[in-house]
């Protein structure tokens, strides 16, 4: 995947004139090509679902629908988004730790293929709802496997978290499941970590999870149809050229697949959507306070929360604009560290903390790369009721991207 980086010419052609730039720009053609590359690496017996939580925009879902096996959702709202965007034919699986009666009713009403159960209580609840609807729900049991697990940005298993059934309680859970006539056991869900950058370590984790899933099923005399290994295919925000080695992971799994092996599922979001978008903002003010330099954007964490949520240095590009419409002199910072903030009335609205800039002036653009996943979708859009950014989608196979070159338009990672 080549990281999408729009030119100044393209940005100015796309955004609305007469107001400061604040926009997400999505490259749907790049998304299409990247998703096809990911799926093409999968051997037979492995299905790739898109995790809708990463980016649930209808344009994203419609682009991915012909490519992925289906969609992994975490709420009734996401079920509806998938159905409205791509129709009733799409495969949908539901996961998540906090489920209610209405959730299980929606599973029935919207034709969800399978639900992942994360506690013993939810086994009873799902069975009760299915009995009232006179149906049978296919389920996977999500297990919080005992550790250790490899390091990653986010860890959901191998340690105390709210996710899954403790591995020490899985025998009890299977006994309860056996007494639930309206639930059908199909396998296990073993999503343990998120954003693992090491494909070799991830393959070891996946193979260990498969072995443990088979051992548990054999111990109970159960036929294991499906093992969902979750997501976790990482995106390296510190080095945009470093890509998760999907081929390495698939080679390791291919060697473990046998004719009688269960179907393997992955549910990935970040690695699919991150590369296809940028969040670009105009610098609308600069100042120095107590000896430190600041640049203020038309935008901020209410649009793009990821940098502050993860407290990481997000990759960005500065795009200089030479036009200046005002009679007074243009202010800026040169050859110094600058903290780039947004328009919110809180000192926590920081997108870049004390980063070196050769030049950053009012009217220049700061372009945040890899903004397609967990950016807009996790942000508190209406805090202070500022205007939303423009959200612009470049259609599949109908545009050309000029990649940035030169000193004015370098990538900062």
C-alpha positions as CSV (number, residue, x, y, z in Angstrom):
1,X,0.0,0.0,0.0
2,X,1.3,3.4,-0.9
3,X,0.3,6.0,1.6
4,X,-2.2,8.5,0.2
5,X,-0.7,12.0,0.2
6,X,-2.7,14.6,-1.8
7,X,-1.0,17.6,-3.4
8,X,-1.9,21.2,-2.7
9,X,-3.5,21.4,-6.1
10,X,-5.8,18.5,-5.4
11,X,-6.7,19.8,-2.0
12,X,-7.6,23.2,-3.2
13,X,-9.6,21.7,-6.0
14,X,-11.6,19.6,-3.6
15,X,-12.3,21.8,-0.6
16,X,-14.9,24.5,-0.5
17,X,-13.5,27.9,-1.3
18,X,-13.7,31.0,1.0
19,X,-13.1,29.3,4.3
20,X,-10.2,27.8,6.2
21,X,-9.4,24.2,5.1
22,X,-10.6,21.4,7.4
23,X,-11.2,18.2,5.7
24,X,-10.9,14.4,5.6
25,X,-10.0,13.3,2.1
26,X,-10.5,9.6,1.4
27,X,-8.9,7.7,-1.5
28,X,-11.4,5.0,-2.3
29,X,-9.4,3.8,-5.3
30,X,-6.4,3.2,-3.0
31,X,-8.6,1.5,-0.5
32,X,-10.0,-0.8,-3.1
33,X,-6.5,-1.8,-4.3
34,X,-5.1,-2.2,-0.8
35,X,-8.0,-4.3,0.4
36,X,-7.7,-6.6,-2.7
37,X,-4.0,-7.0,-1.9
38,X,-4.7,-8.0,1.7
39,X,-7.4,-10.5,0.7
40,X,-5.4,-12.0,-2.2
41,X,-2.7,-13.1,0.3
42,X,-5.2,-15.4,2.1
43,X,-5.0,-19.1,1.4
44,X,-8.2,-21.2,1.1
45,X,-9.9,-21.7,4.5
46,X,-9.3,-18.2,5.8
47,X,-12.0,-15.5,5.7
48,X,-11.2,-11.8,6.1
49,X,-13.9,-9.6,7.7
50,X,-13.7,-5.9,7.9
51,X,-14.1,-4.5,11.4
52,X,-16.6,-1.7,11.0
53,X,-15.5,0.1,14.1
54,X,-12.4,1.4,12.3
55,X,-14.4,3.4,9.9
56,X,-18.1,3.0,9.3
57,X,-18.8,5.5,6.6
58,X,-21.1,4.1,3.9
59,X,-18.6,4.9,1.1
60,X,-16.0,2.8,2.9
61,X,-18.5,-0.1,3.4
62,X,-19.6,0.0,-0.2
63,X,-16.1,0.0,-1.5
64,X,-15.1,-3.0,0.6
65,X,-18.3,-5.1,0.2
66,X,-17.2,-6.8,-3.1
67,X,-13.8,-7.5,-1.6
68,X,-14.1,-8.8,2.0
69,X,-15.9,-11.9,3.2
70,X,-18.2,-9.8,5.4
71,X,-18.3,-7.2,8.2
72,X,-17.6,-7.5,11.9
73,X,-19.8,-5.2,13.9
74,X,-19.9,-4.3,17.6
75,X,-23.4,-2.7,18.0
76,X,-26.9,-2.7,16.6
77,X,-26.1,0.7,15.1
78,X,-23.2,-0.8,13.1
79,X,-25.5,-3.7,11.9
80,X,-27.9,-1.1,10.5
81,X,-25.1,0.9,8.9
82,X,-23.9,-2.3,7.0
83,X,-27.5,-3.2,6.0
84,X,-28.3,0.3,4.8
85,X,-25.0,0.7,2.9
86,X,-24.6,-2.7,1.2
87,X,-27.9,-4.6,1.7
88,X,-29.1,-7.8,3.4
89,X,-26.8,-10.1,1.5
90,X,-23.7,-9.1,3.3
91,X,-22.3,-11.5,5.9
92,X,-22.3,-9.9,9.4
93,X,-20.9,-11.2,12.6
94,X,-21.4,-9.5,16.0
95,X,-18.9,-9.2,18.8
96,X,-18.4,-7.1,21.9
97,X,-18.4,-7.5,25.7
98,X,-21.7,-5.8,26.8
99,X,-24.8,-7.2,25.2
100,X,-28.5,-6.7,25.9
101,X,-31.8,-8.3,25.0
102,X,-32.2,-5.7,22.1
103,X,-28.8,-6.7,20.8
104,X,-29.8,-10.4,20.5
105,X,-33.1,-9.4,19.0
106,X,-31.3,-7.4,16.3
107,X,-29.1,-10.4,15.6
108,X,-32.3,-12.3,14.7
109,X,-34.1,-9.4,12.9
110,X,-31.1,-8.4,10.7
111,X,-29.9,-11.9,9.8
112,X,-26.6,-11.7,11.6
113,X,-24.6,-14.8,10.8
114,X,-23.0,-15.4,14.2
115,X,-22.6,-13.8,17.6
116,X,-19.6,-13.9,19.8
117,X,-20.5,-14.5,23.4
118,X,-18.2,-13.0,26.1
119,X,-19.6,-14.2,29.4
120,X,-21.7,-17.0,31.0
121,X,-24.5,-14.6,31.8
122,X,-24.7,-13.7,28.1
123,X,-25.1,-17.4,27.2
124,X,-28.3,-17.5,29.3
125,X,-29.5,-14.2,27.9
126,X,-28.9,-15.1,24.3
127,X,-30.6,-18.5,24.7
128,X,-33.6,-16.8,26.3
129,X,-34.0,-14.3,23.5
130,X,-33.6,-17.1,20.9
131,X,-36.2,-19.2,22.6
132,X,-38.7,-16.4,22.6
133,X,-38.0,-15.9,18.9
134,X,-38.2,-19.6,18.2
135,X,-34.9,-19.7,16.6
136,X,-31.3,-21.0,17.1
137,X,-28.4,-18.6,17.3
138,X,-24.9,-19.8,16.1
139,X,-22.3,-18.6,18.6
140,X,-18.6,-18.5,19.2
141,X,-17.3,-18.3,22.7
142,X,-14.7,-15.6,23.2
143,X,-11.9,-16.8,25.5
144,X,-9.5,-14.5,27.3
145,X,-6.5,-16.8,26.9
146,X,-3.9,-17.1,29.6
147,X,-0.7,-15.2,28.7
148,X,1.9,-14.3,28.0
149,X,1.1,-12.5,24.7
150,X,3.4,-10.5,22.5
151,X,3.6,-6.7,22.9
152,X,1.2,-4.6,20.9
153,X,-0.5,-1.2,21.1
154,X,-3.7,-2.6,22.7
155,X,-4.1,-5.8,24.6
156,X,-7.4,-7.4,25.3
157,X,-6.3,-10.9,26.5
158,X,-3.7,-12.7,28.4
159,X,-4.3,-10.2,31.2
160,X,-7.2,-8.9,33.3
161,X,-9.6,-7.0,31.0
162,X,-13.3,-6.9,30.4
163,X,-13.1,-9.0,27.3
164,X,-14.0,-12.7,26.9
165,X,-14.4,-15.6,29.3
166,X,-11.4,-16.4,31.5
167,X,-9.7,-19.5,30.1
168,X,-10.0,-21.1,33.5
169,X,-13.8,-20.8,33.3
170,X,-14.2,-22.1,29.7
171,X,-15.2,-25.6,30.9
172,X,-18.0,-24.1,33.0
173,X,-19.1,-22.0,30.0
174,X,-19.3,-25.0,27.7
175,X,-21.3,-26.9,30.3
176,X,-23.8,-24.0,30.3
177,X,-23.8,-23.8,26.6
178,X,-24.6,-27.5,26.3
179,X,-27.8,-26.8,28.4
180,X,-28.9,-24.0,26.1
181,X,-31.0,-25.6,23.4
182,X,-31.4,-22.4,21.3
183,X,-27.7,-21.8,20.9
184,X,-25.4,-23.7,18.5
185,X,-21.7,-23.9,19.3
186,X,-19.6,-23.3,16.3
187,X,-16.2,-22.4,17.7
188,X,-14.1,-19.9,19.6
189,X,-13.2,-16.3,19.2
190,X,-9.7,-15.5,20.3
191,X,-9.0,-11.8,19.7
192,X,-6.2,-11.0,22.0
193,X,-4.2,-8.0,20.8
194,X,-4.5,-5.0,18.5
195,X,-2.0,-3.3,16.3
196,X,0.8,-5.8,16.4
197,X,3.6,-4.7,14.1
198,X,5.5,-8.1,14.3
199,X,4.0,-10.6,11.8
200,X,6.2,-13.4,13.0
201,X,5.2,-12.9,16.6
202,X,1.6,-12.6,15.5
203,X,1.8,-15.9,13.6
204,X,3.1,-17.6,16.7
205,X,0.3,-16.2,18.8
206,X,-2.3,-17.3,16.2
207,X,-0.8,-20.8,16.0
208,X,-0.9,-21.2,19.7
209,X,-4.5,-20.0,19.9
210,X,-5.4,-22.5,17.2
211,X,-3.8,-25.4,19.1
212,X,-5.5,-24.3,22.4
213,X,-8.9,-24.0,20.6
214,X,-8.5,-27.5,19.2
215,X,-7.5,-28.9,22.6
216,X,-10.5,-27.4,24.4
217,X,-12.9,-28.7,21.7
218,X,-11.4,-32.2,21.8
219,X,-11.6,-32.2,25.6
220,X,-15.4,-31.7,25.3
221,X,-16.0,-33.8,22.3
222,X,-17.0,-30.8,20.2
223,X,-16.7,-30.3,16.5
224,X,-14.8,-27.1,15.9
225,X,-16.2,-25.3,12.8
226,X,-14.8,-21.8,13.2
227,X,-11.9,-20.1,15.0
228,X,-11.9,-16.4,14.8
229,X,-8.4,-15.0,15.5
230,X,-9.5,-11.4,15.7
231,X,-7.5,-8.6,14.2
232,X,-4.2,-7.2,15.3
233,X,-2.5,-6.6,12.0
234,X,-0.6,-3.5,12.8
235,X,-0.1,-0.1,11.2
236,X,3.3,1.6,12.0
237,X,2.5,5.3,12.5
238,X,6.2,5.9,13.2
239,X,7.3,4.6,9.9
240,X,4.7,4.8,7.1
241,X,6.8,2.8,4.7
242,X,6.9,-0.2,7.0
243,X,4.0,-2.5,6.3
244,X,2.7,-5.5,8.3
245,X,4.0,-8.6,6.6
246,X,0.7,-10.3,5.7
247,X,2.5,-12.9,3.5
248,X,4.7,-14.0,6.5
249,X,1.6,-14.5,8.6
250,X,-0.3,-16.4,5.9
251,X,2.7,-18.7,5.2
252,X,2.8,-19.7,8.8
253,X,-0.9,-20.4,8.9
254,X,-0.9,-22.2,5.6
255,X,1.5,-24.8,7.0
256,X,-0.9,-25.4,9.9
257,X,-4.1,-25.8,7.8
258,X,-5.3,-29.4,7.2
259,X,-8.3,-30.7,5.3
260,X,-10.2,-31.2,8.6
261,X,-9.1,-27.8,10.0
262,X,-11.8,-25.3,11.2
263,X,-12.5,-22.3,9.1
264,X,-10.3,-19.4,10.2
265,X,-11.6,-15.9,10.4
266,X,-9.8,-12.6,10.8
267,X,-11.6,-9.3,11.6
268,X,-9.3,-6.4,10.8
269,X,-10.1,-2.7,10.5
270,X,-7.1,-0.5,11.0
271,X,-4.8,-2.1,8.5
272,X,-7.6,-1.9,5.9
273,X,-8.7,1.7,6.3
274,X,-5.8,3.7,7.8
275,X,-3.8,4.3,4.7
276,X,-6.6,5.6,2.5
277,X,-7.2,9.0,4.1
278,X,-5.7,12.2,5.3
279,X,-6.9,14.8,7.7
280,X,-5.8,18.2,6.5
281,X,-6.2,21.5,8.4
282,X,-5.2,25.1,7.8
283,X,-3.1,27.0,10.4
284,X,-5.3,29.9,11.5
285,X,-3.0,31.4,14.1
286,X,0.4,31.2,15.6
287,X,1.7,32.5,18.9
288,X,4.4,32.1,21.5
289,X,3.5,31.7,25.2
290,X,6.1,31.5,28.0
291,X,8.8,30.8,25.5
292,X,7.1,28.0,23.6
293,X,5.7,28.2,20.1
294,X,2.2,27.2,19.1
295,X,0.2,26.8,15.9
296,X,-3.6,26.6,16.0
297,X,-5.6,24.7,13.4
298,X,-9.1,25.0,12.0
299,X,-9.9,21.6,13.5
300,X,-8.4,19.5,16.3
301,X,-9.0,16.4,18.5
302,X,-12.8,16.7,18.1
303,X,-12.3,15.7,14.4
304,X,-9.2,13.5,14.8
305,X,-8.8,12.1,18.3
306,X,-6.3,9.4,17.4
307,X,-3.0,11.3,18.2
308,X,-4.2,12.4,21.6
309,X,-5.9,9.1,22.4
310,X,-2.8,7.1,21.7
311,X,-0.4,9.9,22.8
312,X,1.8,9.2,19.8
313,X,3.6,11.3,17.3
314,X,1.3,11.0,14.3
315,X,2.9,11.2,10.8
316,X,2.2,14.4,9.0
317,X,3.2,16.6,6.0
318,X,3.4,20.4,5.9
319,X,2.0,21.9,2.7
320,X,3.1,25.5,2.2
321,X,0.7,28.0,0.6
322,X,2.2,31.2,-0.8
323,X,-0.9,33.3,-1.2
324,X,-1.7,35.8,1.6
325,X,-4.9,37.9,1.3
326,X,-4.4,40.3,4.2
327,X,-2.8,43.8,4.4
328,X,-0.8,43.0,7.5
329,X,2.3,40.9,7.6
330,X,2.1,37.1,7.7
331,X,3.1,35.6,11.0
332,X,4.8,32.2,11.4
333,X,7.5,30.1,13.2
334,X,10.8,29.3,11.6
335,X,13.4,26.7,12.7
336,X,11.9,25.9,16.0
337,X,9.8,23.3,17.8
338,X,6.1,24.0,17.6
339,X,3.1,22.5,19.4
340,X,0.2,22.1,17.0
341,X,-3.2,22.4,18.7
342,X,-6.8,22.6,17.7
343,X,-9.6,25.1,18.2
344,X,-11.1,23.5,21.4
345,X,-11.1,25.4,24.7
346,X,-8.9,22.8,26.5
347,X,-5.2,22.4,26.7
348,X,-5.6,18.7,25.9
349,X,-6.4,19.5,22.3
350,X,-2.9,18.8,21.0
351,X,-2.2,17.0,17.8
352,X,1.6,17.4,17.7
353,X,3.7,18.2,20.7
354,X,6.8,20.2,20.4
355,X,7.7,19.1,16.8
356,X,10.5,20.7,14.8
357,X,9.5,22.8,11.9
358,X,11.7,24.6,9.4
359,X,8.7,26.9,8.6
360,X,5.1,27.0,9.7
361,X,2.9,30.0,8.9
362,X,-0.7,31.1,9.1
363,X,-2.4,29.8,6.0
364,X,-0.1,26.7,5.6
365,X,-1.7,23.3,5.8
366,X,-0.9,20.4,8.1
367,X,-1.8,17.1,6.6
368,X,-2.1,14.2,8.9
369,X,-1.5,10.9,7.1
370,X,-2.9,7.4,7.8
371,X,-6.1,9.0,9.0
372,X,-8.6,6.6,7.6
373,X,-9.1,4.4,10.7
374,X,-10.0,5.3,14.3
375,X,-9.9,9.0,13.5
376,X,-13.2,10.7,12.7
377,X,-15.1,7.6,14.1
378,X,-13.7,7.8,17.6
379,X,-13.8,11.6,17.9
380,X,-16.1,13.8,20.0
381,X,-17.5,15.7,17.0
382,X,-19.9,18.1,18.8
383,X,-17.9,19.1,21.8
384,X,-18.1,23.0,21.6
385,X,-20.3,22.6,18.5
386,X,-17.6,23.7,16.1
387,X,-18.2,23.1,12.4
388,X,-17.5,19.5,11.2
389,X,-14.8,19.0,8.7
390,X,-15.6,18.4,5.1
391,X,-15.5,14.7,4.2
392,X,-14.5,14.2,0.6
393,X,-14.3,10.8,-1.2
394,X,-12.3,10.3,-4.3
395,X,-14.1,7.6,-6.3
396,X,-12.6,4.3,-7.3
397,X,-10.5,4.4,-10.5
398,X,-11.6,8.0,-11.4
399,X,-8.7,10.1,-10.2
400,X,-5.0,10.4,-10.2
401,X,-2.8,11.2,-7.1
402,X,0.3,13.4,-7.4
403,X,2.6,12.2,-4.7
404,X,4.4,14.9,-2.7
405,X,8.0,15.6,-3.4
406,X,10.5,18.3,-2.5
407,X,11.3,20.3,0.6
408,X,8.0,22.1,0.8
409,X,5.9,18.9,1.0
410,X,8.0,16.3,2.9
411,X,6.5,13.6,5.0
412,X,7.3,13.8,8.7
413,X,7.3,10.4,10.5
